[in-house]
């Protein structure tokens, strides 16, 4: 990335400018995989080949539309998940419901999220998110 002009380091997350640089010469979206664990959520499963990484990926769209999908394998081990909550100094009480999902066993599973407005913008060629949001906040409208 530095060769393309970015000031990003190994422990940084991609910013909008980085995403644009990454896809600048690509005719198709690209996946970025296996992020550093320190910049991702506690619930992401670690890579068994490199504990410093998570099993996650983001789909970066072309034409400066940025990340449109982000996903990861989730940690399914109750004790590991509980320890991560403690390590991150998160309120354990607030996460009991989440831990209960794995208390009596779990299966390997993944999850993802997508930015609907970004996806619509990319597909339709609209570059300003205001034009893809159902109820944009504007100077004359703060509520839908």
TORKOL-4160 file (C-alpha; in steps of 0.2 Angstrom, whole numbers, padded with zeros to 4 digits, m for minus):
144
<pt num="1" X="0000" Y="0000" Z="0000"/>
<pt num="2" X="0014" Y="0012" Z="0004"/>
<pt num="3" X="0020" Y="0010" Z="m0014"/>
<pt num="4" X="0003" Y="0017" Z="m0020"/>
<pt num="5" X="0005" Y="0032" Z="m0009"/>
<pt num="6" X="m0003" Y="0026" Z="0007"/>
<pt num="7" X="0003" Y="0030" Z="0025"/>
<pt num="8" X="m0005" Y="0014" Z="0032"/>
<pt num="9" X="0005" Y="0003" Z="0043"/>
<pt num="10" X="0003" Y="m0016" Z="0047"/>
<pt num="11" X="m0008" Y="m0013" Z="0062"/>
<pt num="12" X="m0020" Y="0000" Z="0054"/>
<pt num="13" X="m0037" Y="m0003" Z="0047"/>
<pt num="14" X="m0040" Y="0003" Z="0029"/>
<pt num="15" X="m0047" Y="0021" Z="0027"/>
<pt num="16" X="m0057" Y="0027" Z="0013"/>
<pt num="17" X="m0042" Y="0033" Z="0003"/>
<pt num="18" X="m0033" Y="0017" Z="0006"/>
<pt num="19" X="m0048" Y="0007" Z="m0001"/>
<pt num="20" X="m0048" Y="0019" Z="m0016"/>
<pt num="21" X="m0030" Y="0016" Z="m0019"/>
<pt num="22" X="m0032" Y="m0003" Z="m0017"/>
<pt num="23" X="m0044" Y="m0004" Z="m0031"/>
<pt num="24" X="m0038" Y="0010" Z="m0042"/>
<pt num="25" X="m0032" Y="m0001" Z="m0056"/>
<pt num="26" X="m0044" Y="m0016" Z="m0053"/>
<pt num="27" X="m0058" Y="m0019" Z="m0065"/>
<pt num="28" X="m0067" Y="m0030" Z="m0052"/>
<pt num="29" X="m0069" Y="m0029" Z="m0033"/>
<pt num="30" X="m0056" Y="m0037" Z="m0022"/>
<pt num="31" X="m0057" Y="m0046" Z="m0005"/>
<pt num="32" X="m0045" Y="m0041" Z="0009"/>
<pt num="33" X="m0042" Y="m0056" Z="0020"/>
<pt num="34" X="m0035" Y="m0061" Z="0037"/>
<pt num="35" X="m0034" Y="m0044" Z="0046"/>
<pt num="36" X="m0023" Y="m0040" Z="0062"/>
<pt num="37" X="m0033" Y="m0046" Z="0077"/>
<pt num="38" X="m0029" Y="m0030" Z="0086"/>
<pt num="39" X="m0040" Y="m0019" Z="0075"/>
<pt num="40" X="m0055" Y="m0031" Z="0074"/>
<pt num="41" X="m0069" Y="m0036" Z="0085"/>
<pt num="42" X="m0066" Y="m0048" Z="0100"/>
<pt num="43" X="m0078" Y="m0061" Z="0093"/>
<pt num="44" X="m0069" Y="m0064" Z="0077"/>
<pt num="45" X="m0060" Y="m0081" Z="0077"/>
<pt num="46" X="m0041" Y="m0081" Z="0076"/>
<pt num="47" X="m0032" Y="m0089" Z="0062"/>
<pt num="48" X="m0025" Y="m0106" Z="0068"/>
<pt num="49" X="m0009" Y="m0103" Z="0057"/>
<pt num="50" X="m0006" Y="m0086" Z="0064"/>
<pt num="51" X="m0014" Y="m0080" Z="0080"/>
<pt num="52" X="m0010" Y="m0062" Z="0076"/>
<pt num="53" X="m0023" Y="m0063" Z="0062"/>
<pt num="54" X="m0042" Y="m0066" Z="0062"/>
<pt num="55" X="m0052" Y="m0076" Z="0049"/>
<pt num="56" X="m0061" Y="m0061" Z="0042"/>
<pt num="57" X="m0063" Y="m0053" Z="0025"/>
<pt num="58" X="m0069" Y="m0037" Z="0017"/>
<pt num="59" X="m0075" Y="m0034" Z="m0001"/>
<pt num="60" X="m0069" Y="m0018" Z="m0007"/>
<pt num="61" X="m0079" Y="m0011" Z="m0022"/>
<pt num="62" X="m0071" Y="m0002" Z="m0037"/>
<pt num="63" X="m0073" Y="0016" Z="m0042"/>
<pt num="64" X="m0070" Y="0023" Z="m0025"/>
<pt num="65" X="m0086" Y="0015" Z="m0017"/>
<pt num="66" X="m0076" Y="0007" Z="m0003"/>
<pt num="67" X="m0080" Y="m0008" Z="0008"/>
<pt num="68" X="m0097" Y="m0015" Z="0004"/>
<pt num="69" X="m0096" Y="m0031" Z="0013"/>
<pt num="70" X="m0087" Y="m0037" Z="0029"/>
<pt num="71" X="m0087" Y="m0054" Z="0037"/>
<pt num="72" X="m0078" Y="m0066" Z="0048"/>
<pt num="73" X="m0079" Y="m0083" Z="0056"/>
<pt num="74" X="m0085" Y="m0081" Z="0074"/>
<pt num="75" X="m0076" Y="m0088" Z="0089"/>
<pt num="76" X="m0087" Y="m0103" Z="0095"/>
<pt num="77" X="m0077" Y="m0108" Z="0111"/>
<pt num="78" X="m0086" Y="m0101" Z="0126"/>
<pt num="79" X="m0070" Y="m0100" Z="0137"/>
<pt num="80" X="m0060" Y="m0091" Z="0124"/>
<pt num="81" X="m0074" Y="m0079" Z="0120"/>
<pt num="82" X="m0076" Y="m0075" Z="0139"/>
<pt num="83" X="m0058" Y="m0072" Z="0141"/>
<pt num="84" X="m0058" Y="m0060" Z="0127"/>
<pt num="85" X="m0072" Y="m0050" Z="0134"/>
<pt num="86" X="m0062" Y="m0048" Z="0150"/>
<pt num="87" X="m0046" Y="m0044" Z="0141"/>
<pt num="88" X="m0055" Y="m0030" Z="0131"/>
<pt num="89" X="m0062" Y="m0023" Z="0148"/>
<pt num="90" X="m0080" Y="m0025" Z="0142"/>
<pt num="91" X="m0094" Y="m0026" Z="0154"/>
<pt num="92" X="m0096" Y="m0045" Z="0156"/>
<pt num="93" X="m0114" Y="m0043" Z="0162"/>
<pt num="94" X="m0119" Y="m0035" Z="0146"/>
<pt num="95" X="m0112" Y="m0049" Z="0136"/>
<pt num="96" X="m0120" Y="m0064" Z="0146"/>
<pt num="97" X="m0133" Y="m0066" Z="0132"/>
<pt num="98" X="m0119" Y="m0068" Z="0119"/>
<pt num="99" X="m0109" Y="m0080" Z="0129"/>
<pt num="100" X="m0125" Y="m0090" Z="0133"/>
<pt num="101" X="m0126" Y="m0093" Z="0114"/>
<pt num="102" X="m0110" Y="m0104" Z="0116"/>
<pt num="103" X="m0112" Y="m0110" Z="0134"/>
<pt num="104" X="m0118" Y="m0127" Z="0130"/>
<pt num="105" X="m0108" Y="m0129" Z="0114"/>
<pt num="106" X="m0108" Y="m0121" Z="0097"/>
<pt num="107" X="m0103" Y="m0125" Z="0079"/>
<pt num="108" X="m0091" Y="m0116" Z="0068"/>
<pt num="109" X="m0100" Y="m0102" Z="0060"/>
<pt num="110" X="m0098" Y="m0085" Z="0051"/>
<pt num="111" X="m0107" Y="m0069" Z="0049"/>
<pt num="112" X="m0107" Y="m0054" Z="0038"/>
<pt num="113" X="m0114" Y="m0037" Z="0036"/>
<pt num="114" X="m0116" Y="m0026" Z="0021"/>
<pt num="115" X="m0118" Y="m0007" Z="0018"/>
<pt num="116" X="m0134" Y="m0007" Z="0008"/>
<pt num="117" X="m0132" Y="0011" Z="0003"/>
<pt num="118" X="m0114" Y="0008" Z="m0003"/>
<pt num="119" X="m0120" Y="m0007" Z="m0012"/>
<pt num="120" X="m0134" Y="0002" Z="m0021"/>
<pt num="121" X="m0122" Y="0017" Z="m0025"/>
<pt num="122" X="m0109" Y="0005" Z="m0032"/>
<pt num="123" X="m0122" Y="m0005" Z="m0043"/>
<pt num="124" X="m0131" Y="0011" Z="m0049"/>
<pt num="125" X="m0115" Y="0022" Z="m0051"/>
<pt num="126" X="m0121" Y="0035" Z="m0038"/>
<pt num="127" X="m0106" Y="0042" Z="m0029"/>
<pt num="128" X="m0114" Y="0052" Z="m0015"/>
<pt num="129" X="m0122" Y="0041" Z="m0001"/>
<pt num="130" X="m0135" Y="0055" Z="0002"/>
<pt num="131" X="m0143" Y="0049" Z="m0014"/>
<pt num="132" X="m0144" Y="0031" Z="m0009"/>
<pt num="133" X="m0150" Y="0033" Z="0009"/>
<pt num="134" X="m0169" Y="0032" Z="0011"/>
<pt num="135" X="m0170" Y="0046" Z="0023"/>
<pt num="136" X="m0154" Y="0057" Z="0022"/>
<pt num="137" X="m0151" Y="0070" Z="0035"/>
<pt num="138" X="m0150" Y="0087" Z="0026"/>
<pt num="139" X="m0151" Y="0105" Z="0031"/>
<pt num="140" X="m0170" Y="0105" Z="0029"/>
<pt num="141" X="m0173" Y="0088" Z="0036"/>
<pt num="142" X="m0166" Y="0080" Z="0052"/>
<pt num="143" X="m0180" Y="0067" Z="0054"/>
<pt num="144" X="m0188" Y="0055" Z="0041"/>
